[in-house]
Amino acid sequence: MQLTEQVQCPFCGSRFELEFDTTIRDQCFTTDCEVCCRPFEVSVQCEGGEVTTLDIRGE
């Protein structure tokens, strides 16, 4: 199941949406901000088709 959550860039503060596959319990990946293009780490935990924990960290 795909779920979209809004995230905020830890560098420039811009908000945008990321899509997560909630069938994967623990996820960790690096993505770039859509505005300032700086990379940041996203850690996600999912359970029961929902995002239970979402953590954003600048590198």
Backbone as CSV, one residue per row, in Angstrom:
resi,resn,N_x,N_y,N_z,CA_x,CA_y,CA_z,C_x,C_y,C_z
1,MET,0.843,-1.174,0.000,0.000,0.000,0.000,0.892,1.242,0.000
2,GLN,0.627,2.166,-0.880,1.386,3.408,-0.979,0.695,4.499,-0.158
3,LEU,1.511,5.263,0.569,0.986,6.347,1.387,1.884,7.561,1.182
4,THR,1.293,8.736,1.063,2.040,9.972,0.874,2.043,10.768,2.169
5,GLU,3.242,11.226,2.554,3.401,12.048,3.751,4.148,13.321,3.369
6,GLN,3.802,14.423,4.016,4.504,15.671,3.777,5.733,15.720,4.695
7,VAL,6.883,16.095,4.122,8.125,16.225,4.881,8.658,17.644,4.717
8,GLN,9.557,18.029,5.634,10.166,19.351,5.573,11.675,19.202,5.483
9,CYS,12.277,19.900,4.541,13.722,19.868,4.359,14.398,20.425,5.614
10,PRO,15.384,19.702,6.173,16.070,20.194,7.368,17.015,21.364,7.087
11,PHE,17.232,21.669,5.822,18.152,22.751,5.452,17.425,24.048,5.094
12,CYS,16.508,23.985,4.128,15.849,25.220,3.668,14.428,25.379,4.203
13,GLY,13.881,24.325,4.811,12.544,24.415,5.402,11.400,24.201,4.432
14,SER,11.687,23.948,3.166,10.626,23.721,2.180,9.885,22.429,2.494
15,ARG,8.603,22.425,2.208,7.770,21.242,2.418,7.400,20.632,1.075
16,PHE,7.443,19.299,1.033,7.016,18.571,-0.159,6.608,17.168,0.257
17,GLU,6.007,16.426,-0.659,5.474,15.104,-0.340,6.413,13.999,-0.792
18,LEU,6.503,12.960,0.042,7.218,11.738,-0.301,6.228,10.582,-0.212
19,GLU,6.405,9.601,-1.068,5.533,8.425,-1.083,6.273,7.243,-0.465
20,PHE,5.577,6.511,0.405,6.153,5.364,1.087,5.331,4.115,0.809
21,ASP,6.016,2.977,0.733,5.364,1.672,0.612,5.191,1.150,2.034
22,THR,3.972,1.189,2.543,3.720,0.823,3.937,3.768,-0.681,4.189
23,THR,3.995,-1.485,3.145,4.150,-2.918,3.366,5.581,-3.246,3.827
24,ILE,6.484,-2.269,3.734,7.860,-2.430,4.201,7.942,-1.791,5.583
25,ARG,8.199,-2.609,6.596,8.138,-2.146,7.992,9.158,-1.063,8.319
26,ASP,10.438,-1.301,8.046,11.498,-0.338,8.346,12.185,0.086,7.058
27,GLN,12.283,1.395,6.857,12.902,1.927,5.654,13.860,3.053,6.032
28,CYS,14.978,3.121,5.340,15.933,4.206,5.524,16.548,4.496,4.160
29,PHE,16.460,5.739,3.730,17.008,6.103,2.426,17.388,7.578,2.416
30,THR,18.185,7.953,1.438,18.588,9.347,1.244,17.852,9.888,0.030
31,THR,17.345,11.107,0.149,16.676,11.775,-0.954,17.134,13.226,-0.987
32,ASP,16.903,13.894,-2.090,17.285,15.299,-2.227,16.065,16.189,-2.078
33,CYS,16.285,17.360,-1.478,15.218,18.357,-1.377,14.835,18.807,-2.782
34,GLU,13.553,18.963,-3.026,13.068,19.404,-4.332,13.399,20.860,-4.618
35,VAL,13.735,21.639,-3.586,14.007,23.065,-3.770,15.505,23.367,-3.733
36,CYS,16.187,23.004,-2.634,17.612,23.351,-2.511,18.552,22.231,-2.968
37,CYS,18.001,21.067,-3.271,18.743,19.913,-3.811,19.749,19.291,-2.843
38,ARG,19.730,19.670,-1.570,20.653,19.068,-0.608,20.102,17.712,-0.167
39,PRO,20.976,16.725,-0.005,20.525,15.392,0.405,20.247,15.323,1.904
40,PHE,19.225,14.553,2.266,18.939,14.289,3.671,18.441,12.864,3.819
41,GLU,18.556,12.342,5.027,18.190,10.957,5.313,16.763,10.878,5.856
42,VAL,16.022,9.901,5.350,14.654,9.658,5.782,14.596,8.264,6.407
43,SER,14.099,8.192,7.636,13.873,6.909,8.306,12.385,6.783,8.576
44,VAL,11.816,5.658,8.170,10.374,5.452,8.272,10.093,4.081,8.871
45,GLN,9.131,4.026,9.779,8.623,2.763,10.283,7.130,2.728,9.989
46,CYS,6.685,1.586,9.480,5.285,1.419,9.110,4.702,0.197,9.807
47,GLU,3.407,0.276,10.085,2.698,-0.853,10.683,1.218,-0.717,10.347
48,GLY,0.626,-1.824,9.968,-0.812,-1.818,9.683,-1.212,-0.891,8.552
49,GLY,-0.331,-0.705,7.573,-0.667,0.147,6.439,-0.528,1.625,6.709
50,GLU,0.097,1.997,7.837,0.265,3.403,8.182,1.703,3.694,8.583
51,VAL,2.110,4.934,8.396,3.424,5.380,8.854,3.308,5.643,10.352
52,THR,4.132,4.959,11.150,4.089,5.154,12.603,5.186,6.092,13.083
53,THR,6.330,6.096,12.395,7.436,6.978,12.752,8.080,7.508,11.478
54,LEU,8.331,8.802,11.450,8.980,9.438,10.308,10.029,10.394,10.858
55,ASP,11.300,10.152,10.512,12.402,10.956,11.021,13.223,11.480,9.852
56,ILE,13.505,12.776,9.862,14.280,13.431,8.819,15.565,13.959,9.447
57,ARG,16.714,13.672,8.811,17.992,14.159,9.334,18.854,14.699,8.213
58,GLY,19.411,15.878,8.428,20.345,16.448,7.473,21.695,15.776,7.600
59,GLU,22.386,15.636,6.500,23.701,14.985,6.522,24.798,15.987,6.719
